[in-house]
Every structure is written in structure tokens, then in C-alpha cells.
Amino acid sequence: MTSALGIGLAAFSCMNLAVLFRTKRFERYVIALIASGPVFVFATNAVAGGITTSGAGSVWTFLTPAYAILALGPRRATPWLLVFLAALAINVVFDPVIRTWFAPPPYAVQLIYYAQNIGVPLTITFLLLRYTDVRRRAAEARSDELLTNAIPRSIAARLRHGESRIAETYPQTTIVFADIVSFTPWAQRTDPARVVALLDDLFSRFDVLVAEHGLEKIKTVGDAYMAAAGAPEARIDHAPAAVAFAQAALGAVAAWRRDNAIELEARVGLASGPVVGGVIGQRRITFDLWGDTVNTAARMESSGVPGRIHLAASTRALLDDALELEERRIDVKGLGPMTTYLVAP
């Protein structure tokens, strides 16, 4: 009788699979498959003489909500948990009657049933749990990767630990701005796909250099690239580290120009001092820096010289005399007369 039930379930599954092949309705296939489980288990328990002699056969019914949570999602799987509990209750209610219909199998058979009915469905449940956990961890890793690509790693860690409002003062930083000279008119007469590809190529090179020199990429705006040394991770040598990055960035621009046969050049500006940083936004969060130091660094870039590094006096004061500099006296828009410095090429 048990073999006949098994053959019947297999035949039903094959028919259901054939319907799936014709209709392509996967959800209907899943519902039909998991709904057949409690019915089959009830019949098997009955043939085995009841739930107490079937060797914990009702454990198989738990695969109904287990499969449902994978195929239909957590919310829609909840009713199938109720189906499992209802099936268990029905087995209990009807067990006194069923025991009078079928004789219990021999003890050795009951022992085999018990081992099979405990071992197999719980192993399947474990494999399902393991599969979902592997997928969850992969999704979390991907989410963390995307988050740390958008904001600094230390800030991302604080967000993951529940902080919703992050605002800090960073007293010792050096801000770097790099901008491609005459990029806008060049972009207007160039194929958009080539513009995006070249800009991505250059900024990807900058990203590598930022990591190598221990700075933090803050953002890109159009053809402008902003990075910081000393925020959000403090470091004493923020000014020398920022200058070293700026020099490497100009080297990357030179290589980028040669590789792509273009005549574009870049200006780089630096300023040092305190800044305020924090996370803004809810749906598309970003980490940004504000303050006079940021504004001064931006002005150093815009008033600089193509292919050169332009330093504010605040950065110059933090560097030793080994660096060869050219002093300038200029009127900076919004800041007035200033003494600034160009790093020798």
C-alpha cells in the first residue's frame, strides 16, 4: 500500500510538471506540489497504522511551509505553516479511528520509518536553510560592497550598526580637487559613449591612487574629482599624503592622455584645515564634507594652472622644504588676495 501511495505521488508530480511545461505557470506548479504533501503524509500515516506507529511521518509535512517560503516568499508562506499545523491536528484527531483500520507494522519496520522520517526531511530542511543563508550572506556582501563604494568604509560600518544621523568635525584634513580643463566644450563635440568611457577610465585610475595613498574619495561632480586626507579617518601626515596623491593623479592624467590620444589636461587644488562631514539623504545616501577648507580647495583648483598642483597657504604650512614650490600672489574669486603656491613640475 505504501508503495502504491509513493507511485501515486510520483505520477501526480510528473503530471504537475507536464502542466508547468505547457502553461509556464510556476506558481501554480508550486502550490499544487506543496498542497499534495499533507494529503500524501496523512495517507501514509494511516497505512502505517497511525501517527504513533508511522515513525514520525508527519515531519514530512513541514516541508510544505519550508518549500513555500523559498518559492512564494515569507509573507505568502505563513498560511502554509498553518496548513502544516492543521494537518498535524487532523492526524491526531483521526488517529484513534485509523488505528482500527490498519495494523501497525513490525517494530523493525517502525524503527526504519522513524530513522527515515526524522533524518530525510530534516536534512532537506537543513539544506534549504543553508541555501537561503548562503544567498542571504551573498546579498549582504554585495550590499556592503555597494555601500562602501558609495561612502567611506568606516561610515558604512556605523550605518550598519544602527546610526542614522552621522555628523562629525574633522579638525585636520587636506582636501583635493581635480578637474579636467576645457572638458565641457570637448564633451559637446565628442560621442557621448566615448565621453563616459574616458571619464570612467580616468576616475578609475584616480580611485586606485586614492586607495594606494590612504585618502578617501568623497565624490565626483561632472568632470571634477574630490578626495580627502584626514577624513573620515584621522592622520597626522594628511598634507604630504594629499600632495603625493595629487602628483600621482597628474601622472595618471598624462598616461590617460597618451593611452587615448587626447589633449585634455587637469588642474589640481589643495587646501588644509577643519571640515564638517556627514551623511545626507535617505534613499541615495552620500557622505560629504563642508566648510571653508573645502571651498578654498575648490578655488585653488579653479584658479590653478593646467598640469600643475596649486596649494593654499594652509597646506604649504604643513609641508617641509623638500618640495619645490613657486609662490604666487593672486586675487581668488570669493576669497580676495591670497598667497598661494604651485608645485614645481
Secondary structure, DSSP 8 states (H G I E B T S, - for coil): -HHHHHHHHHHHHHHHHHHHHHH--HHHHHHHHHHHHHHHHHHHHHHTTSTTTTTSGGGGGGHHHHHHHHHT-HHHHHHHHHHHHHHHHHHHHHHHHHTTTS----HHHHHHHHHHHHHHHHHHHHHHHHHHHHHHHHHHHHHHHHHHHHS-HHHHHHHHTT----EEEEEEEEEEEEEEETHHHHHHTS-HHHHHHHHHHHHHHHHHHHHHHT-EEEEEETTEEEEEESSSS--TTHHHHHHHHHHHHHHHHHHHHHHHT---EEEEEEEEEEEEEEEE-SSS-EEEEESHHHHHHHHHHHTS-TTSEEE-HHHHTTS-TTS-EEEEEEEETTTEEEEEEEE--
